[in-house]
Structures are given as structure tokens and as C-alpha cells.
């Protein structure tokens, strides 16, 4: 990581090969595109694994982790 970094405590929501979705405890509206139903649910933030560090390094969905990333990425993803 090149620039200033930030650490975010969050919960793993979903895991993919190249990205991870985390939730930070904030809520957001989500609209089901098929039914049009609007729900309040935890807000997810998709982060590219290549641009972050995760502690602990072994995690699963539901695990609380600390994610370190460049401040620029945190701002872009609206985490700060």
C-alpha cells in the first residue's frame, strides 16, 4: 500500500475469489429488482482482495475482521 492507510473493523458478509463483501454495522435500503420490494438491511461494501489486508488472515462469512486499506479506497467505497 502506497498512501495513508485506514483500519476498519467489520464483519465478513460474502467471499468471492477476487473480492470480499464486508458490513460495518450501518443500514441501507435495498430494492429487489424483480419484485420492487424495498428492505432495510446491513450495508455491504465490496473490496478487492488485491488492495486490502485482512486480520485474521483466515476468515469465513460472519467472522469479525480488521481490514487495512489505502485511505483513498476507503473514501471511494464510502467507508470513511
Beta strands, then each sheet from edge to edge (+ up, - down):
strand 1: 5-15
strand 2: 19-31
strand 3: 38-48
strand 4: 52-55
strand 5: 64-70
sheet 1: 3+ 2- 1+ 5- 4+
end
